[in-house]
Amino acid sequence: MANKSQFSIVTYERRPGYWRAAITPLAQPGSSIRGKTTTSLVTGEDSRSESDAMRAAEQLIKTL
């Protein structure tokens, strides 16, 4: 189980009333590898509110 503090969570409204969240791992000092790209994960389903999208992202982090 991953720790929430190891990720950055950004919520966004895809269109009015349809929210999603993206999670990106925070870079650790000295852990970057030249030529590698950090990717993010996006919640799989739309949420009705920003807070619901945040909860969905936190649940996604717990499953990692």
Helices and strands as residue ranges (DSSP letters): G 4-6, E 7-15, E 18-25, E 41-42, H 50-63
